[in-house]
Amino acid sequence: MKKLLIALVLLLVLGGGVLHYLHLDVLLWHSWRAQQAPEHHDSLALDGYRVDLQAKVIEGLDDDVSALTFNPQTGTLFAVLNGEPLLVELSLDGQLLRKVRVNGVRDMEGLTHVADNRFVIAEERSQRLIEVELADDATELDVSGAPSLSIGLDLNGNKGFEGLSWDQRQQRLLVVKERDPLRVLAVSGFVGAPSGAPIDVRIEELKGPDSCWLFMRDLSSLSLHDGTGHLLLLSDESHMLVEYDEHGHPRSLLGLWRGMHGLQQTVPQAEGLAMDGQSRLYLVSEPNLFYRFVPE
C-alpha cells in the first residue's frame, strides 16, 4: 500500500509537470476564470485570430527590437531598440522605413503614440517616462530637455518598465512593470502638462501583484483597444496575449506556442505589441522578428 501511495504521488507530480510544461494548466485556469466573468459581446475574441506574417526578419535591424506602437496618422508602426538607441518606423508588413537616433536615453523598453507627432518613451531601469515630439523627417532626436517623469517603483534593475500604451478616452498613460512584482499602472497628469507650470501627477495601480486575474509569469507589453476599452497584456515567458475587459476580467487569450493560430514555431521572445484600426495585431520578438495576426 505504501508503495502504491508513493507511485500515485509521483504520477500526480509528473502529470502536473507535464501540464505546466505544455501550458495546459494556464489554459484550463484561464478557461475557468473566463467563465466566471460576466458575459460581454464586444470581446476581441483573440482565440479566433490567425497569423498571416510570422517570424519575418526585419531587414536592416540587428539589435533587440523592443516595444511597438501604431500611429493612425501615418498608418505605420514605431518601435525602439534597447541596445543601440534607435527609434524606428516600420510598415504594416514589417519593412524598415526609417531610423531615428535618440540621444539622452538609456535602456529604452517602452513606446506609445499619443497624438500627431507626440510619443512617450520609457526607460526600463530608471523607470523614466519621456514625452517627445518626432518630426516626420527626423533622423535624430535629442531628449535631454524633453519633459520627463521618474517613478522609481520597486527599483530592481532589469525588471522595470517594459511597456506603454496611451488611453485616449481617459487621457492617461498605461504602464506595465515586467515582474518582481508584476504591476499595471495608470499615470495621469504627465502627458500634455503645460510647460513651466506645476503638474498634478496621479499614479493608480490597475492590477497589482496580488491580483487573482493576473496569472502570467511576466509582462512584456500592453495595448489598449480604444473601441472597447479592453486591455491587452503580453507575456514573453508565458507565451500568451490576454484580453481584459473594462472591469478587469480576462475575456480571451491568444497563445503564442507552435501549432496555435497557425504558428509554425513558438514566438521566442515577444517584446512589443500594437493593434491597428482594423483590429489587426502586430508583435515584435527579439532580436528582430515581426509577426502579424488577423481576425478570421
C-alpha positions, 0 to 999 in steps of 0.5 A: 500500500505504501508503495502504491501511495508513493507511485500515485504521488509521483504520477500526480507530480509528473502529470502536473509537470507535464501540464505546466510544461505544455501550458495546459494548466494556464489554459484550463485556469484561464478557461475557468476564470473566463467563465466566471466573468460576466458575459460581454459581446464586444470581446476581441475574441483573440482565440479566433485570430490567425497569423498571416506574417510570422517570424519575418526578419526585419531587414536592416535591424540587428539589435533587440527590437523592443516595444511597438506602437501604431500611429493612425496618422501615418498608418505605420508602426514605431518601435525602439531598440534597447541596445543601440538607441534607435527609434524606428518606423516600420510598415504594416508588413514589417519593412524598415522605413526609417531610423531615428537616433535618440540621444539622452536615453538609456535602456529604452523598453517602452513606446506609445503614440499619443497624438500627431507627432507626440510619443512617450518613451520609457526607460526600463531601469530608471523607470523614466517616462519621456514625452517627445515630439518626432518630426516626420523627417527626423533622423535624430532626436535629442531628449535631454530637455524633453519633459520627463517623469521618474517613478522609481517603483520597486527599483530592481534593475532589469525588471522595470518598465517594459511597456506603454500604451496611451488611453485616449478616452481617459487621457492617461498613460498605461504602464506595465512593470515586467515582474518582481512584482508584476504591476499595471499602472495608470499615470495621469497628469504627465502627458500634455502638462503645460510647460513651466507650470506645476503638474498634478501627477496621479499614479493608480495601480490597475492590477497589482501583484496580488491580483487573482486575474493576473496569472502570467509569469511576466509582462512584456507589453500592453495595448489598449483597444480604444473601441472597447476599452479592453486591455491587452497584456503580453507575456514573453515567458508565458507565451500568451496575449490576454484580453481584459475587459473594462472591469478587469476580467480576462475575456480571451487569450491568444497563445503564442506556442507552435501549432496555435493560430497557425504558428509554425514555431513558438514566438521566442521572445515577444517584446512589443505589441500594437493593434491597428484600426482594423483590429489587426495585431502586430508583435515584435520578438527579439532580436528582430522578428515581426509577426502579424495576426488577423481576425478570421 
